[in-house]
Amino acid sequence: MSKTIKPVQYCYLLPVLCGLLLLSTGAVQAEGRVVDKVYHPYVQPLEREFEYRFAFQKQADHPDNNNIAQKIGYGFSIAERMALEMYVMAERESPEDYKLSGYELELRWMLTEQGEYSADWGLLFELERQNNNDNYEFTTGLLMEKEFGPTSLTLNALAVYEWGNTLESELESEFRLQYRYRWLPQVQPAIEFYAGENFKGAGPSMMGLHRFDKQELIKWEFAVIFAINDSTVNNTLRFAVEYEF
């Protein structure tokens, strides 16, 4: 009988190496928002959810032109290990310019069962359309989570392809990291790191969940990310809440 070939014990180092490559080469996401959700590689069977995200960016050179972005989405599982989510996005580039900015379709694919190997793996696929300029952005990449006792390390290594009326077609990349202490289900402090276009940032975050029954729960997360390089974006505040049922 042939034996099943398992991933190399330390294969979870692959996204770390990808991140180090991004830092050394400067390959980063294009004109999109760098600081966003750090994705975990898990999908729950029969899951359904509503999600709301908020991001506020303070720009050092434009104190009266701070950027605000919001996303509202609905998602559901389409297979035992796959979930689909659809978003409507709104954005404010200036106080008088708040508008519906686009739409996004997201697919998450859980590649391994939780705890099956030394690390848990997943894939992410996103397609975004910007309304005003008829621009598009396709994102795909690897999601990984590894537990170290009461802590968890989550890594996202993503490739981003942009094209459209006002964008040059180009392929770039992005890296996100979250190191979380699972103190209580309701309170889990973390540190996050992001690498993006002319931007590297890090800062504290906090997340938790409240479960009503086996399937109904609320998740929340909050983070403040500070630029650690010479960037036009100084600080970013992000908040997200999910209702799963």
C-alpha positions as CSV (number, residue, x, y, z in Angstrom):
1,M,0.0,0.0,0.0
2,S,1.4,3.4,-0.9
3,K,1.9,5.9,1.9
4,T,0.3,9.3,1.9
5,I,2.9,12.0,1.4
6,K,2.5,14.7,4.1
7,P,3.8,18.3,3.8
8,V,7.3,18.9,5.2
9,Q,7.2,19.5,8.9
10,Y,8.4,23.1,8.6
11,C,6.5,24.0,5.5
12,Y,4.8,26.8,7.4
13,L,8.1,28.8,7.0
14,L,7.2,29.3,3.3
15,P,5.0,32.4,3.9
16,V,7.7,33.8,6.2
17,L,10.3,33.5,3.4
18,C,7.8,35.2,1.0
19,G,7.4,38.0,3.5
20,L,11.2,38.4,3.9
21,L,11.5,38.5,0.1
22,L,8.9,41.3,-0.1
23,L,10.7,43.3,2.5
24,S,14.1,42.9,0.8
25,T,12.8,43.6,-2.8
26,G,10.2,46.2,-2.1
27,A,7.6,44.3,-4.1
28,V,4.3,45.4,-2.7
29,Q,0.7,46.0,-3.4
30,A,-0.2,48.8,-5.8
31,E,-2.5,51.7,-5.2
32,G,-4.9,49.8,-2.9
33,R,-5.2,50.0,0.8
34,V,-2.4,48.0,2.5
35,V,-3.8,47.6,6.0
36,D,-6.8,45.3,5.9
37,K,-8.1,42.0,7.4
38,V,-5.5,39.3,8.2
39,Y,-7.2,36.2,6.9
40,H,-7.3,32.9,8.8
41,P,-7.4,29.7,6.7
42,Y,-10.6,28.3,8.1
43,V,-14.1,27.7,6.7
44,Q,-16.9,26.3,8.8
45,P,-19.4,23.9,7.1
46,L,-22.8,25.6,6.5
47,E,-21.5,29.0,7.7
48,R,-23.4,32.2,6.9
49,E,-22.3,35.6,7.9
50,F,-22.7,39.4,7.7
51,E,-19.5,41.4,7.9
52,Y,-18.7,45.1,8.4
53,R,-15.2,46.6,8.0
54,F,-14.0,50.2,8.7
55,A,-10.6,51.7,8.0
56,F,-9.4,55.2,8.7
57,Q,-6.0,56.5,7.4
58,K,-4.3,59.6,8.7
59,Q,-2.1,61.1,6.0
60,A,0.8,63.1,7.2
61,D,0.8,65.5,4.2
62,H,-3.0,65.9,4.1
63,P,-4.3,66.6,7.6
64,D,-7.7,67.6,6.2
65,N,-7.9,64.9,3.6
66,N,-7.9,61.7,5.7
67,N,-9.2,58.6,3.9
68,I,-12.1,56.5,5.2
69,A,-13.2,53.2,3.7
70,Q,-16.1,50.9,4.7
71,K,-17.2,47.4,3.4
72,I,-20.4,45.5,4.1
73,G,-20.5,41.9,3.0
74,Y,-22.6,38.7,3.1
75,G,-21.0,35.3,2.9
76,F,-21.9,31.6,3.0
77,S,-20.2,28.3,2.5
78,I,-20.6,26.7,-1.0
79,A,-18.9,23.5,0.0
80,E,-17.5,21.8,3.1
81,R,-14.2,23.7,2.7
82,M,-15.2,26.7,0.5
83,A,-16.9,30.0,1.4
84,L,-18.0,32.8,-0.9
85,E,-18.5,36.4,0.2
86,M,-19.8,39.5,-1.6
87,Y,-19.0,43.1,-0.5
88,V,-20.3,46.6,-1.3
89,M,-17.6,49.2,-0.6
90,A,-17.8,53.0,0.1
91,E,-14.9,55.4,0.4
92,R,-14.2,59.0,1.3
93,E,-11.1,60.6,-0.2
94,S,-12.1,64.1,1.0
95,P,-14.9,65.4,3.3
96,E,-17.1,66.3,0.3
97,D,-16.3,63.1,-1.6
98,Y,-18.0,60.2,0.1
99,K,-19.3,57.7,-2.4
100,L,-20.1,54.1,-3.3
101,S,-16.7,53.0,-4.7
102,G,-17.0,49.4,-5.8
103,Y,-17.8,45.8,-5.4
104,E,-15.8,42.7,-4.4
105,L,-16.3,39.0,-4.7
106,E,-14.2,36.8,-2.4
107,L,-13.6,33.0,-2.2
108,R,-11.8,31.3,0.7
109,W,-10.7,27.7,0.3
110,M,-9.5,25.7,3.4
111,L,-6.9,23.3,2.1
112,T,-6.3,21.2,5.3
113,E,-8.3,20.3,8.3
114,Q,-7.5,22.2,11.5
115,G,-4.7,20.4,13.3
116,E,-4.2,17.9,10.5
117,Y,-0.6,19.0,9.9
118,S,1.9,21.1,11.8
119,A,0.3,24.2,10.2
120,D,-3.2,24.9,8.8
121,W,-3.4,26.1,5.1
122,G,-5.9,27.9,2.9
123,L,-6.2,30.0,-0.3
124,L,-7.8,33.3,-0.9
125,F,-9.2,34.7,-4.2
126,E,-10.6,38.2,-4.6
127,L,-12.0,40.2,-7.5
128,E,-12.7,43.9,-7.0
129,R,-14.2,46.4,-9.4
130,Q,-13.9,50.2,-8.9
131,N,-17.0,52.0,-10.1
132,N,-15.8,55.4,-11.1
133,N,-12.7,54.4,-13.1
134,D,-13.8,50.9,-14.3
135,N,-10.6,49.5,-12.8
136,Y,-10.2,45.9,-11.6
137,E,-8.0,44.2,-9.0
138,F,-7.5,40.4,-8.6
139,T,-5.9,39.1,-5.5
140,T,-4.8,35.5,-4.7
141,G,-2.5,34.0,-2.2
142,L,-1.6,31.6,0.6
143,L,-3.1,31.7,4.1
144,M,-1.3,29.9,7.0
145,E,-1.8,29.6,10.7
146,K,0.5,27.8,13.2
147,E,-0.1,27.4,16.9
148,F,2.7,27.7,19.5
149,G,1.1,26.8,22.8
150,P,-1.4,29.5,23.7
151,T,-0.3,31.7,20.8
152,S,-1.1,31.6,17.1
153,L,0.9,33.0,14.1
154,T,-1.1,33.9,11.0
155,L,0.5,34.8,7.7
156,N,-0.9,36.0,4.4
157,A,1.3,36.0,1.3
158,L,-0.7,37.5,-1.6
159,A,-0.2,38.4,-5.2
160,V,-2.2,41.3,-6.7
161,Y,-2.9,42.0,-10.4
162,E,-4.4,45.4,-11.3
163,W,-5.7,46.6,-14.7
164,G,-8.3,49.1,-16.0
165,N,-8.9,52.5,-17.6
166,T,-6.7,54.5,-15.2
167,L,-4.2,51.8,-14.1
168,E,-1.3,50.3,-15.8
169,S,-1.5,46.5,-15.8
170,E,0.9,45.2,-13.3
171,L,1.5,42.3,-10.9
172,E,2.6,43.1,-7.4
173,S,2.4,41.5,-3.9
174,E,1.5,42.0,-0.3
175,F,2.3,40.5,3.1
176,R,0.3,40.4,6.3
177,L,1.3,38.9,9.7
178,Q,-0.6,38.6,13.0
179,Y,0.8,37.1,16.2
180,R,-2.1,36.4,18.6
181,Y,-2.3,35.4,22.3
182,R,-5.4,33.3,22.9
183,W,-6.0,34.5,26.4
184,L,-9.8,34.2,26.5
185,P,-12.2,33.6,23.6
186,Q,-13.6,37.1,24.3
187,V,-10.2,38.9,24.6
188,Q,-7.2,38.0,22.4
189,P,-4.5,40.6,22.1
190,A,-2.2,40.5,19.1
191,I,0.6,42.3,17.1
192,E,0.1,42.9,13.3
193,F,2.6,43.7,10.6
194,Y,1.9,44.8,7.0
195,A,4.1,45.4,3.9
196,G,2.6,47.4,1.0
197,E,3.3,50.0,-1.6
198,N,5.9,52.3,-0.1
199,F,4.5,51.3,3.2
200,K,5.5,49.1,6.1
201,G,3.5,49.2,9.3
202,A,3.0,47.5,12.6
203,G,0.9,47.9,15.7
204,P,-1.3,46.3,18.4
205,S,-4.6,44.7,17.8
206,M,-7.3,43.1,19.9
207,M,-10.0,40.6,18.9
208,G,-12.5,38.3,20.4
209,L,-15.8,36.5,20.0
210,H,-19.1,35.9,21.8
211,R,-20.9,32.7,21.1
212,F,-24.7,32.5,21.5
213,D,-25.0,28.8,20.6
214,K,-23.0,26.3,18.5
215,Q,-23.5,28.2,15.2
216,E,-24.5,31.8,16.2
217,L,-21.7,34.1,17.3
218,I,-20.2,37.6,16.9
219,K,-16.5,38.2,16.2
220,W,-14.8,41.6,16.5
221,E,-11.3,43.0,15.9
222,F,-9.7,46.4,16.3
223,A,-6.1,47.5,15.4
224,V,-4.0,50.6,15.2
225,I,-1.1,50.4,12.7
226,F,1.8,52.8,12.7
227,A,4.0,53.4,9.7
228,I,7.6,52.3,10.3
229,N,9.0,53.8,7.1
230,D,8.7,57.1,5.2
231,S,5.1,56.8,4.0
232,T,2.3,59.2,3.0
233,V,0.0,57.2,5.2
234,N,1.0,57.9,8.8
235,N,-1.4,55.8,11.0
236,T,-4.3,53.5,10.2
237,L,-7.1,52.5,12.4
238,R,-9.2,49.4,11.4
239,F,-12.2,47.8,12.9
240,A,-14.3,44.8,11.8
241,V,-17.3,42.9,13.1
242,E,-18.8,39.6,11.9
243,Y,-22.1,38.0,12.7
244,E,-22.1,34.3,11.9
245,F,-25.3,32.2,12.0
